[in-house]
Amino acid sequence: MSLVTLLPFIVLIGAMFLMTRSAKKKQQQAADMRNQMQPGSGVRTIGGMYATVKEVSDDTVLLDAGPGVELLFAKNAIGAVLSDDEYNRIVHGIEHDLKSDVVPDDASSLTETDEPAADAAAASDDKSVDLGKKDEAEETSDDAAAEAKTDAEPKKSDGESDAK
């Protein structure tokens, strides 16, 4: 057999090896996560139930799902071990304190300038900017001239109003 005919089989075997290797890594990470569970930590089961770990044994976990509700689960049924902030946010609706993460309403506090804002405003008022506007006296004389010109010209019509 030549190398060309064996190449597809080698590629297929290599792909299968890589897929099983990544699956084993995920299984190992999940097992490590389950072994690190301690009483008092919040968990989510694979069924989507949130509870607090009360007791951990070799193959089972005793969960506290509410006042007077204790459930016994297999360790494999634990989908995720949650941090305290995440568990409190999901179960109790308690957000962590966002006071330290406040963003100012305006950007003036984010920029540092050497001169105060009042001095900057005064400096900008000193310079007048010509935006192409005319004085009012010039505007009124231009408007009057335009009206006189339109009155002097005969009005044109399309001819339909005179024809009967």
TORPA-4810 file (N, C-alpha, C, O; in nm, 3 decimals):
<nodes>
NODE_1_0.084_-0.118_0.000_0.000_0.000_0.000_0.088_0.124_0.000_0.196_0.127_0.059_M
NODE_2_0.039_0.224_-0.067_0.117_0.346_-0.075_0.076_0.443_0.037_-0.026_0.424_0.104_S
NODE_3_0.156_0.543_0.055_0.132_0.642_0.159_0.006_0.724_0.129_-0.062_0.770_0.221_L
NODE_4_-0.025_0.743_0.002_-0.143_0.821_-0.038_-0.271_0.752_0.006_-0.367_0.819_0.045_V
NODE_5_-0.276_0.621_0.000_-0.397_0.550_0.042_-0.408_0.542_0.194_-0.518_0.531_0.246_T
NODE_6_-0.296_0.547_0.265_-0.299_0.542_0.411_-0.324_0.680_0.475_-0.366_0.687_0.590_L
NODE_7_-0.298_0.786_0.402_-0.310_0.921_0.456_-0.450_0.953_0.510_-0.457_1.008_0.620_L
NODE_8_-0.560_0.923_0.442_-0.693_0.952_0.499_-0.718_0.877_0.631_-0.780_0.932_0.722_P
NODE_9_-0.670_0.755_0.641_-0.689_0.678_0.765_-0.608_0.738_0.879_-0.654_0.742_0.993_F
NODE_10_-0.488_0.785_0.849_-0.404_0.846_0.952_-0.467_0.977_1.001_-0.467_1.003_1.122_I
NODE_11_-0.520_1.057_0.911_-0.587_1.181_0.948_-0.710_1.152_1.033_-0.735_1.222_1.131_V
NODE_12_-0.787_1.051_0.997_-0.907_1.014_1.071_-0.872_0.968_1.213_-0.938_1.008_1.309_L
NODE_13_-0.772_0.886_1.226_-0.730_0.838_1.358_-0.677_0.955_1.442_-0.704_0.961_1.562_I
NODE_14_-0.603_1.046_1.381_-0.553_1.164_1.453_-0.667_1.253_1.502_-0.661_1.303_1.615_G
NODE_15_-0.769_1.273_1.421_-0.884_1.355_1.461_-0.960_1.289_1.576_-1.003_1.357_1.668_A
NODE_16_-0.976_1.158_1.570_-1.044_1.087_1.679_-0.964_1.098_1.808_-1.022_1.115_1.916_M
NODE_17_-0.832_1.090_1.800_-0.748_1.103_1.918_-0.763_1.241_1.981_-0.774_1.252_2.103_F
NODE_18_-0.762_1.346_1.898_-0.775_1.482_1.951_-0.912_1.505_2.015_-0.922_1.574_2.117_L
NODE_19_-1.017_1.449_1.956_-1.151_1.467_2.012_-1.165_1.396_2.146_-1.222_1.452_2.239_M
NODE_20_-1.115_1.276_2.157_-1.126_1.205_2.285_-1.038_1.271_2.390_-1.073_1.271_2.508_T
NODE_21_-0.926_1.326_2.349_-0.836_1.392_2.444_-0.904_1.516_2.504_-0.894_1.539_2.625_R
NODE_22_-0.972_1.597_2.421_-1.041_1.716_2.473_-1.159_1.677_2.560_-1.187_1.745_2.659_S
NODE_23_-1.229_1.571_2.527_-1.341_1.525_2.610_-1.290_1.477_2.746_-1.354_1.503_2.848_A
NODE_24_-1.177_1.409_2.748_-1.121_1.365_2.876_-1.079_1.483_2.961_-1.093_1.479_3.083_K
NODE_25_-1.026_1.589_2.899_-0.988_1.708_2.974_-1.111_1.771_3.040_-1.105_1.812_3.156_K
NODE_26_-1.221_1.780_2.966_-1.343_1.838_3.020_-1.397_1.754_3.135_-1.442_1.808_3.236_K
NODE_27_-1.392_1.622_3.121_-1.437_1.534_3.229_-1.350_1.550_3.352_-1.400_1.551_3.464_Q
NODE_28_-1.220_1.564_3.332_-1.128_1.581_3.444_-1.154_1.715_3.514_-1.149_1.721_3.637_Q
NODE_29_-1.180_1.820_3.439_-1.209_1.950_3.499_-1.339_1.945_3.580_-1.347_2.004_3.687_Q
NODE_30_-1.439_1.876_3.528_-1.566_1.863_3.599_-1.548_1.784_3.728_-1.606_1.818_3.831_A
NODE_31_-1.468_1.678_3.723_-1.442_1.599_3.844_-1.366_1.681_3.948_-1.394_1.671_4.067_A
NODE_32_-1.269_1.761_3.904_-1.196_1.847_3.997_-1.288_1.949_4.061_-1.277_1.977_4.180_D
NODE_33_-1.380_2.006_3.981_-1.475_2.103_4.034_-1.564_2.038_4.139_-1.591_2.099_4.243_M
NODE_34_-1.610_1.918_4.114_-1.697_1.848_4.209_-1.621_1.810_4.336_-1.678_1.811_4.445_R
NODE_35_-1.493_1.778_4.324_-1.414_1.742_4.442_-1.380_1.863_4.527_-1.350_1.848_4.646_N
NODE_36_-1.384_1.982_4.471_-1.353_2.103_4.546_-1.475_2.162_4.617_-1.464_2.266_4.682_Q
NODE_37_-1.591_2.097_4.606_-1.711_2.146_4.675_-1.691_2.138_4.825_-1.634_2.042_4.877_M
NODE_38_-1.738_2.241_4.895_-1.731_2.244_5.040_-1.867_2.282_5.094_-1.946_2.346_5.024_Q
NODE_39_-1.897_2.244_5.216_-2.024_2.287_5.275_-2.034_2.440_5.279_-1.940_2.509_5.318_P
NODE_40_-2.149_2.490_5.237_-2.172_2.634_5.232_-2.161_2.694_5.094_-2.203_2.808_5.072_G
NODE_41_-2.104_2.622_4.999_-2.092_2.678_4.864_-2.222_2.656_4.786_-2.293_2.559_4.808_S
NODE_42_-2.250_2.749_4.696_-2.370_2.740_4.613_-2.343_2.659_4.488_-2.236_2.670_4.427_G
NODE_43_-2.441_2.576_4.450_-2.424_2.490_4.332_-2.549_2.497_4.245_-2.656_2.537_4.291_V
NODE_44_-2.532_2.455_4.119_-2.644_2.437_4.025_-2.638_2.292_3.980_-2.533_2.244_3.937_R
NODE_45_-2.749_2.223_3.989_-2.751_2.084_3.944_-2.769_2.079_3.794_-2.797_2.181_3.730_T
NODE_46_-2.751_1.960_3.736_-2.768_1.948_3.591_-2.914_1.965_3.552_-2.945_1.987_3.434_I
NODE_47_-3.004_1.956_3.648_-3.146_1.979_3.623_-3.184_2.125_3.634_-3.297_2.162_3.601_G
NODE_48_-3.090_2.211_3.679_-3.116_2.354_3.686_-3.159_2.402_3.823_-3.204_2.516_3.836_G
NODE_49_-3.148_2.320_3.926_-3.188_2.361_4.060_-3.068_2.424_4.132_-2.956_2.372_4.126_M
NODE_50_-3.092_2.536_4.199_-2.988_2.603_4.276_-3.005_2.568_4.422_-3.117_2.569_4.475_Y
NODE_51_-2.894_2.536_4.488_-2.899_2.497_4.629_-2.764_2.524_4.692_-2.666_2.558_4.625_A
NODE_52_-2.760_2.509_4.824_-2.637_2.526_4.901_-2.591_2.389_4.949_-2.672_2.308_4.995_T
NODE_53_-2.462_2.364_4.938_-2.407_2.236_4.982_-2.409_2.233_5.135_-2.360_2.324_5.201_V
NODE_54_-2.467_2.124_5.189_-2.472_2.108_5.333_-2.368_2.006_5.380_-2.305_2.023_5.484_K
NODE_55_-2.353_1.901_5.301_-2.260_1.794_5.340_-2.210_1.724_5.214_-2.285_1.704_5.119_E
NODE_56_-2.082_1.687_5.213_-2.022_1.619_5.099_-1.965_1.487_5.145_-1.892_1.480_5.243_V
NODE_57_-2.000_1.379_5.072_-1.940_1.249_5.098_-1.869_1.203_4.970_-1.851_1.282_4.878_S
NODE_58_-1.830_1.076_4.964_-1.752_1.028_4.851_-1.828_1.037_4.718_-1.777_1.090_4.620_D
NODE_59_-1.951_0.984_4.715_-2.028_0.980_4.591_-2.152_1.067_4.592_-2.214_1.084_4.487_D
NODE_60_-2.191_1.121_4.706_-2.316_1.197_4.716_-2.292_1.334_4.778_-2.189_1.361_4.840_T
NODE_61_-2.392_1.419_4.759_-2.389_1.554_4.814_-2.527_1.582_4.874_-2.629_1.557_4.810_V
NODE_62_-2.529_1.632_4.997_-2.654_1.671_5.061_-2.671_1.820_5.038_-2.587_1.900_5.079_L
NODE_63_-2.781_1.858_4.974_-2.806_1.997_4.938_-2.920_2.055_5.019_-3.017_1.986_5.049_L
NODE_64_-2.908_2.181_5.055_-3.013_2.254_5.124_-3.080_2.343_5.020_-3.023_2.444_4.978_D
NODE_65_-3.201_2.306_4.978_-3.271_2.378_4.872_-3.364_2.485_4.927_-3.419_2.563_4.849_A
NODE_66_-3.383_2.492_5.055_-3.471_2.591_5.116_-3.490_2.556_5.262_-3.431_2.460_5.310_G
NODE_67_-3.573_2.632_5.332_-3.596_2.603_5.473_-3.663_2.467_5.491_-3.776_2.446_5.448_P
NODE_68_-3.592_2.376_5.555_-3.644_2.243_5.583_-3.641_2.147_5.465_-3.698_2.039_5.474_G
NODE_69_-3.577_2.184_5.355_-3.572_2.098_5.237_-3.428_2.055_5.214_-3.344_2.135_5.173_V
NODE_70_-3.401_1.929_5.241_-3.268_1.874_5.217_-3.280_1.763_5.113_-3.366_1.676_5.123_E
NODE_71_-3.193_1.769_5.013_-3.198_1.674_4.903_-3.064_1.605_4.890_-2.959_1.668_4.907_L
NODE_72_-3.066_1.475_4.860_-2.946_1.398_4.841_-2.925_1.375_4.692_-3.010_1.316_4.625_L
NODE_73_-2.811_1.422_4.641_-2.780_1.411_4.499_-2.649_1.336_4.482_-2.563_1.337_4.570_F
NODE_74_-2.635_1.271_4.367_-2.506_1.213_4.330_-2.413_1.328_4.290_-2.458_1.430_4.239_A
NODE_75_-2.284_1.311_4.314_-2.188_1.416_4.278_-2.190_1.446_4.129_-2.167_1.560_4.088_K
NODE_76_-2.218_1.346_4.049_-2.222_1.365_3.904_-2.338_1.454_3.861_-2.338_1.506_3.749_N
NODE_77_-2.437_1.474_3.949_-2.553_1.555_3.915_-2.527_1.704_3.939_-2.613_1.786_3.909_A
NODE_78_-2.411_1.739_3.991_-2.378_1.880_4.013_-2.320_1.936_3.883_-2.218_1.888_3.835_I
NODE_79_-2.386_2.035_3.828_-2.343_2.093_3.701_-2.239_2.201_3.716_-2.149_2.213_3.634_G
NODE_80_-2.250_2.282_3.823_-2.155_2.391_3.842_-2.150_2.431_3.988_-2.251_2.431_4.057_A
NODE_81_-2.031_2.465_4.033_-2.013_2.524_4.165_-1.999_2.674_4.141_-1.912_2.718_4.066_V
NODE_82_-2.086_2.752_4.207_-2.095_2.895_4.181_-2.019_2.974_4.287_-2.005_2.931_4.401_L
NODE_83_-1.971_3.092_4.247_-1.910_3.182_4.344_-2.021_3.241_4.431_-2.139_3.235_4.395_S
NODE_84_-1.983_3.297_4.546_-2.083_3.352_4.637_-2.160_3.468_4.574_-2.282_3.477_4.590_D
NODE_85_-2.090_3.556_4.501_-2.159_3.669_4.436_-2.260_3.621_4.332_-2.372_3.671_4.326_D
NODE_86_-2.220_3.524_4.252_-2.309_3.473_4.147_-2.429_3.402_4.207_-2.541_3.420_4.160_E
NODE_87_-2.406_3.321_4.312_-2.516_3.249_4.377_-2.616_3.348_4.438_-2.737_3.332_4.422_Y
NODE_88_-2.566_3.451_4.508_-2.655_3.550_4.569_-2.730_3.630_4.463_-2.846_3.667_4.485_N
NODE_89_-2.666_3.659_4.351_-2.732_3.733_4.244_-2.846_3.651_4.185_-2.954_3.705_4.159_R
NODE_90_-2.823_3.522_4.163_-2.924_3.438_4.099_-3.036_3.401_4.195_-3.154_3.416_4.162_I
NODE_91_-3.002_3.353_4.312_-3.102_3.299_4.404_-3.173_3.408_4.482_-3.296_3.409_4.490_V
NODE_92_-3.097_3.501_4.539_-3.156_3.602_4.627_-3.180_3.735_4.559_-3.245_3.823_4.616_H
NODE_93_-3.128_3.752_4.438_-3.145_3.878_4.367_-3.061_3.990_4.424_-3.093_4.107_4.407_G
NODE_94_-2.953_3.956_4.493_-2.867_4.056_4.556_-2.751_4.085_4.461_-2.673_3.996_4.427_I
NODE_95_-2.742_4.211_4.419_-2.631_4.254_4.334_-2.517_4.298_4.424_-2.541_4.347_4.534_E
NODE_96_-2.394_4.281_4.378_-2.282_4.332_4.456_-2.280_4.483_4.449_-2.341_4.541_4.358_H
NODE_97_-2.213_4.547_4.541_-2.213_4.692_4.553_-2.144_4.754_4.433_-2.024_4.736_4.412_D
NODE_98_-2.221_4.829_4.354_-2.168_4.891_4.233_-2.124_5.035_4.258_-2.090_5.105_4.163_L
NODE_99_-2.125_5.081_4.383_-2.091_5.219_4.413_-1.949_5.252_4.368_-1.922_5.364_4.325_K
NODE_100_-1.858_5.157_4.376_-1.720_5.183_4.337_-1.704_5.186_4.186_-1.602_5.235_4.136_S
NODE_101_-1.801_5.135_4.112_-1.792_5.129_3.967_-1.872_5.240_3.899_-1.908_5.226_3.782_D
NODE_102_-1.901_5.349_3.970_-1.986_5.455_3.917_-1.911_5.533_3.809_-1.795_5.572_3.828_V
NODE_103_-1.977_5.555_3.698_-1.921_5.632_3.588_-1.984_5.771_3.594_-2.106_5.782_3.609_V
NODE_104_-1.904_5.878_3.584_-1.961_6.013_3.593_-2.054_6.043_3.476_-2.042_5.984_3.369_P
NODE_105_-2.149_6.136_3.499_-2.246_6.173_3.396_-2.182_6.252_3.283_-2.225_6.241_3.168_D
NODE_106_-2.080_6.331_3.315_-2.016_6.410_3.211_-1.869_6.373_3.202_-1.812_6.315_3.294_D
NODE_107_-1.810_6.408_3.092_-1.671_6.370_3.068_-1.573_6.472_3.124_-1.452_6.452_3.114_A
NODE_108_-1.622_6.581_3.183_-1.530_6.684_3.232_-1.443_6.633_3.345_-1.329_6.677_3.357_S
NODE_109_-1.492_6.542_3.426_-1.411_6.490_3.536_-1.309_6.388_3.487_-1.216_6.354_3.560_S
NODE_110_-1.326_6.339_3.366_-1.233_6.240_3.313_-1.113_6.304_3.246_-1.008_6.241_3.232_L
NODE_111_-1.128_6.428_3.205_-1.017_6.497_3.138_-0.952_6.592_3.236_-1.020_6.656_3.316_T
NODE_112_-0.822_6.602_3.230_-0.750_6.694_3.317_-0.696_6.808_3.234_-0.623_6.786_3.137_E
NODE_113_-0.732_6.932_3.272_-0.681_7.049_3.203_-0.610_7.137_3.303_-0.636_7.129_3.423_T
NODE_114_-0.520_7.221_3.254_-0.445_7.310_3.342_-0.528_7.430_3.384_-0.510_7.481_3.495_D
NODE_115_-0.619_7.477_3.297_-0.700_7.593_3.329_-0.840_7.549_3.368_-0.891_7.450_3.316_E
NODE_116_-0.902_7.622_3.459_-1.039_7.586_3.499_-1.137_7.607_3.384_-1.107_7.674_3.286_P
NODE_117_-1.254_7.549_3.399_-1.355_7.554_3.294_-1.404_7.697_3.271_-1.436_7.732_3.157_A
NODE_118_-1.411_7.781_3.375_-1.458_7.919_3.359_-1.361_7.999_3.273_-1.404_8.078_3.189_A
NODE_119_-1.231_7.979_3.292_-1.132_8.050_3.211_-1.141_8.006_3.065_-1.126_8.087_2.974_D
NODE_120_-1.166_7.878_3.042_-1.177_7.827_2.905_-1.299_7.887_2.836_-1.294_7.919_2.717_A
NODE_121_-1.411_7.902_2.910_-1.532_7.960_2.851_-1.511_8.107_2.820_-1.559_8.155_2.717_A
NODE_122_-1.442_8.180_2.907_-1.417_8.322_2.884_-1.327_8.342_2.764_-1.346_8.435_2.686_A
NODE_123_-1.228_8.255_2.748_-1.137_8.266_2.634_-1.210_8.242_2.503_-1.178_8.305_2.402_A
NODE_124_-1.306_8.152_2.502_-1.378_8.123_2.379_-1.478_8.233_2.346_-1.513_8.249_2.229_S
NODE_125_-1.526_8.311_2.447_-1.620_8.420_2.421_-1.550_8.542_2.362_-1.614_8.622_2.293_D
NODE_126_-1.420_8.558_2.386_-1.346_8.673_2.337_-1.341_8.675_2.185_-1.344_8.783_2.125_D
NODE_127_-1.332_8.562_2.124_-1.322_8.554_1.979_-1.462_8.546_1.920_-1.540_8.458_1.956_K
NODE_128_-1.493_8.637_1.827_-1.625_8.629_1.762_-1.609_8.549_1.633_-1.509_8.560_1.562_S
NODE_129_-1.706_8.472_1.606_-1.702_8.386_1.489_-1.805_8.437_1.390_-1.922_8.453_1.425_V
NODE_130_-1.764_8.463_1.266_-1.854_8.509_1.162_-1.915_8.387_1.094_-1.845_8.311_1.028_D
NODE_131_-2.042_8.370_1.111_-2.111_8.257_1.052_-2.179_8.294_0.921_-2.260_8.217_0.869_L
NODE_132_-2.148_8.413_0.867_-2.204_8.453_0.739_-2.339_8.521_0.751_-2.407_8.537_0.650_G
NODE_133_-2.379_8.560_0.870_-2.507_8.628_0.887_-2.490_8.776_0.854_-2.385_8.835_0.878_K
NODE_134_-2.595_8.835_0.801_-2.595_8.977_0.768_-2.664_9.053_0.880_-2.736_8.995_0.961_K
NODE_135_-2.640_9.181_0.884_-2.710_9.265_0.981_-2.856_9.271_0.944_-2.893_9.242_0.830_D
NODE_136_-2.942_9.309_1.039_-3.086_9.315_1.013_-3.120_9.424_0.912_-3.211_9.407_0.831_E
NODE_137_-3.049_9.535_0.916_-3.075_9.645_0.822_-3.050_9.599_0.679_-3.127_9.632_0.589_A
NODE_138_-2.942_9.525_0.658_-2.912_9.476_0.524_-3.017_9.376_0.478_-3.054_9.375_0.361_E
NODE_139_-3.065_9.292_0.571_-3.165_9.192_0.535_-3.295_9.258_0.492_-3.356_9.216_0.394_E
NODE_140_-3.339_9.360_0.564_-3.467_9.424_0.531_-3.458_9.495_0.397_-3.555_9.492_0.320_T
NODE_141_-3.345_9.558_0.366_-3.333_9.626_0.237_-3.328_9.525_0.122_-3.382_9.551_0.015_S
NODE_142_-3.263_9.408_0.145_-3.260_9.305_0.042_-3.398_9.246_0.019_-3.435_9.219_-0.095_D
NODE_143_-3.476_9.227_0.126_-3.611_9.173_0.113_-3.702_9.270_0.037_-3.782_9.228_-0.047_D
NODE_144_-3.690_9.401_0.066_-3.773_9.501_-0.001_-3.741_9.507_-0.150_-3.831_9.521_-0.233_A
NODE_145_-3.612_9.496_-0.185_-3.571_9.499_-0.326_-3.624_9.376_-0.399_-3.664_9.385_-0.515_A
NODE_146_-3.624_9.264_-0.333_-3.672_9.141_-0.396_-3.822_9.149_-0.420_-3.871_9.101_-0.523_A
NODE_147_-3.898_9.208_-0.326_-4.042_9.221_-0.343_-4.076_9.317_-0.457_-4.169_9.291_-0.533_E
NODE_148_-4.002_9.427_-0.469_-4.026_9.525_-0.575_-3.999_9.463_-0.712_-4.069_9.491_-0.808_A
NODE_149_-3.899_9.379_-0.719_-3.865_9.315_-0.846_-3.974_9.219_-0.888_-4.008_9.213_-1.007_K
NODE_150_-4.031_9.143_-0.795_-4.137_9.048_-0.829_-4.265_9.120_-0.868_-4.341_9.069_-0.951_T
NODE_151_-4.292_9.239_-0.810_-4.412_9.314_-0.847_-4.400_9.373_-0.987_-4.500_9.385_-1.058_D
NODE_152_-4.282_9.409_-1.028_-4.261_9.470_-1.159_-4.277_9.369_-1.271_-4.320_9.405_-1.380_A
NODE_153_-4.243_9.248_-1.247_-4.254_9.145_-1.350_-4.398_9.099_-1.361_-4.465_9.081_-1.260_E
NODE_154_-4.448_9.078_-1.484_-4.584_9.026_-1.497_-4.587_8.880_-1.453_-4.493_8.803_-1.472_P
NODE_155_-4.697_8.847_-1.392_-4.710_8.708_-1.344_-4.743_8.618_-1.461_-4.825_8.651_-1.547_K
NODE_156_-4.678_8.507_-1.463_-4.700_8.411_-1.571_-4.798_8.305_-1.525_-4.800_8.266_-1.408_K
NODE_157_-4.879_8.261_-1.618_-4.972_8.153_-1.587_-4.960_8.046_-1.694_-4.898_8.068_-1.798_S
NODE_158_-5.016_7.937_-1.669_-5.006_7.828_-1.767_-5.108_7.840_-1.878_-5.111_7.756_-1.968_D
NODE_159_-5.193_7.942_-1.875_-5.285_7.966_-1.982_-5.422_7.900_-1.965_-5.513_7.928_-2.043_G
NODE_160_-5.437_7.818_-1.869_-5.565_7.749_-1.852_-5.667_7.838_-1.782_-5.787_7.821_-1.804_E
NODE_161_-5.625_7.930_-1.700_-5.722_8.010_-1.627_-5.792_8.112_-1.717_-5.906_8.147_-1.688_S
NODE_162_-5.729_8.161_-1.825_-5.790_8.260_-1.916_-5.879_8.194_-2.020_-5.972_8.259_-2.069_D
NODE_163_-5.854_8.072_-2.055_-5.929_8.006_-2.159_-6.062_7.957_-2.103_-6.070_7.898_-1.995_A
NODE_164_-6.171_7.987_-2.185_-6.304_7.942_-2.143_-6.373_7.868_-2.252_-6.486_7.823_-2.233_K
</nodes>
